[in-house]
């Protein structure tokens, strides 16, 4: 199968290793990964803040870029290592297109009567990473099918968009639980938002900080060496909180965040590393231990 990689803005700009890990996983399964050159932002931050007019050209670019590859037979599906961006593609793009069409006679430029249907077609063929692995490619055992190996203890945060819009359920956690050597401990109040929410964390900084403090306290309380998740944006937010908290594992390594793709890409031959040592070894110092 040929698979288009939608890298997303934050991965491309700040966490390119996540995009590389995603490609590694898919190529390990024997698939060809294609990178559509015209891709850019999906526009979710514009939409979430109510800037539909500004989001319209961003949506148009995404639809135009990915549909061209689908129509040319360059790839069969698209994947992104981000539940929030895939949720935008699947749920927000057609909504913005319909909004623009309804206002085409009221000063909204660039409205295209075909855009909503085209956006829905692109969205139907776009998947979040765990969704693609589980539902399309039939991966149920990361160790056996991907060679995933990472000794250590982690906890897992399910991001809001993945839970509530994509209905990912336990797909991400289930894959993590089949990584050889990895112990996944439950995170208290896992379904509670970390407080990022894109521009929410800027416009409502005090509320966001309070939500983050609760999330960080729960993560540290598990005793895990890291918190895994499927959205780089949430992991960036949580990682900042963990860094300020200054918690370390028993080996002295900082408690950190790690993307699902990085964990699945880790193998015995090429394990995930951080500062020259395995990132997840040992339980957090100064904790009471976590519930299993």
N, C-alpha and C positions, 0 to 999 in steps of 0.2 A: 504494500500500500504506500502511496505517496501522501505525506502529511505536511501541511503548511504550518510553520511555527509562527504564531502571533506572540511576539516576545513581551509586549506591553512596555509602557514608558519607564516605569520604575525599575523593571528588570534590566532593560536595555541600558539605562543611564547609571544605575547604582549596583545592580546585582547580576551582571552578565553571566556569572558562574551558574545561576539558576537556569538560564536559557541553554547554556552548554550542557548542563546535567540533563535537561529535558531531551535534548537531541541525542545524547548518549543512550538514554534509556530506550528511545524509540528505535535507534539504529541497532541496538543490541538485540532487539526483537526481529530485526531483519527488514525494517521499513526505511524508506527514503524520506529524509527531511528536507523540505524546501522553505526558503525564506523569501516571501514576497517583498520586494525592495520598496514598494510604495507605502508600506504600512507606517502608521504614526499612532497618535493617541486615539483611544476609543471614545473619549469625550464624557466618560462617566462623571468626572468631577464637575464639568459644566452642567450636566443634567441634574446631578444631586443638589447643586446650588441654585437651580432654577433658571440657568442661562441657556434656554432652548435655542434661541436665535444664534448664539455663538457656537452651540453644539452642532448645528445643522451642517456646516461645511466639513466638520470633523467626521460626522457620521457618513456623509457622502463619500469622503475619501476612503474610509474603511470599506464601505460596501463596494465601491468601484474597484479598489485594489484586490480584494479577495474574490469577488465574483469573476473577475477577469481570469484568474487562475483556475477557478472551477470550470468555467466555460471552455477554456483552452485545454482542459484535461491535464493540467500541470500537477494537480493534487486532488485527492479525494475528500479529505476532511481537513479542518484546521484545529489546532490545539493551542491553549495558552496555559501557562503555569500560574493561573490567577482566577479564582472563582468570581471576584468582583468584576473583572474586565469581561469575562465570558457572560456574566449576568447582564452587563450593559449591552453587549452585542445581541444577546438573545431577547432581552426584555425592553431595553430603553431605545434602541435604534429605530425600531418600527414606530414606537410611540412618538419620538421626535419628528419622524417623517410625516406622520399623520397630523401632528400639531401644525407643522409648516404648511401642509396642503390645505388645511382648514382656514389658514390665514393668508393664503396666497394673494388674495385681493386686498389685503390690509397692510401692505408694506413689508411683508416677509419675502425677501428675494431668494431665488434659488430653489423654490419649492418644486418638487418633481412628483407628479402623480404616480409614478412607478416606484418611487423610492421605498415606500413601506413594504411592498411585496418583495422587492429585491433584498431589503434588509432582513426580512423574515427568512428568505431562502438561504442567505449567508449564515444567519443565526442557527438555522436548523442543522447546519453542517459544521458548527463550531462547538468544541468540547473543552471543558476543564480537564486537566491532566489525569486525575484519578478517574474521572468519568470516562474518558477515552480508554484508559488502560483496562478498566473493569467491564464497561458495557460494550465496547466495540472490539477490543483486542483480546478479551478473555483472560486477563491477568488476575489471578486470585492468590498466587503464592509468590511473593517477591523474591524470596531466596531461591526457589526452584526455577522460576521463569526468567528472572532478571539477574540472578547471582548476587542479590543485595546482601550486604554484610556490614554490620556496624556494632561493635560491642559497646554497651553502655546503657544508660537509663534516660529516657526522655518522657516528657508529658506532651499533650497535644491540645492545641487550641483550634477549634473549628470556626472559621471566619463567618461573619453574619450573612454575607451575600451567598456564600456556598450553602449555608444551612437553609436560609429562608427563601431565596429566589431559585437557586439551582436544585434544591432538595437533594444534596449530595448524601445525606444520611451518614452512614459510617464508612463510606468508601475509602476515604483517606486514612482513617484510623485502622481500618481492616488491613490495608496494604502495609502500613507501618508495623502492625503486629506480626507480619510474616517475614520481616527482615531478620536474618540470622544474627543472633547475638544481642538483639535489641530488646530491652524491657520497657514496655510502654505503661506508664502509671497514669491513673485517672486524675484529671484536673478538676478540682471543686468548682462548681458554677461555670463549667466549660462553655455553656451556651450563652453566657453573658458577654456583651460587646467589650472589646478592649479599649474603646474610647477614641479610636482613630477617626474613622468615618470621613477620610479626605479632609475637606475644608471645615468639617465639624470641629476637628481638633484645634483649628485656628480661631474660628468664630466663637467657640464655646470652650475656651482653654481650661477654665476652672473645672467644669463638669468633666471634660475629657481627662484631665489629670487625675481626678478622683476615681474615675472608672479604670484608668490605667493602674493606679495604686492598688486597687482591689485585685486586678488581674496579676500583677507582679507578686503580690503577697501570696496568692493562691499557687502560683508557679513555684515560688521559693519553698512553700510549705510542702510540696510533693517530694522534695529532695532530689529531683531530677537534675541531670547535668545540662539539659537544654529543653527548650520548648519548640516543638515542630508545628508547622502549619502549611497551608497551601497558598497564602497570599503574602507577597513580599512587603506590601504596604503595612499590613497589620504586624508582621514580624519586625519591621523597622521600628514601628511605634513601641512595641513590647520590648524590643532589644534596647532601645534608648532608656526605658524605665529600669530594666535589669542592670544596665551599665551604671546608672546613677545609684542604684541600690548597692552595688559593689559586692554582690554575693559571689562566692567561688565554690568550686567542688572540693572534695577532700584532697584532690591532687593539686589544688591551687589554681586550676583553670577557671576562668570566669563562666558563670551560668549565662548561656547565650541562646539565641534563636537559630533555627535551621529550617530550610525549606524542604518540603516533602520530596521534591525532585532531587535534591542533594543527597538525602538519605537513601533513596531508591537507587541512585547512581553509584553509591559507595559499594566497593567490592573488597574481597580479601587482597587482591593484587593492587588495587588503587583505592584505599579507604579514605573516607572524608577526613581531612586533617585541618587543624587550626593551630597556627603558631608552632608548627613542628610536632604537635602531639595530637593523638586522637581527641576529638572535641568533647566526647560525651562520657568519658570514663569517670567513674566515681560519683558519689552522691553529694549533694550540696552541703558545705560545711555550715554548722550552726542551725541545722533543721532537726525536726523531730522524726524525719522519715515520712515517706508518702504512703497513702493507701494504694493497695494493688488490686 
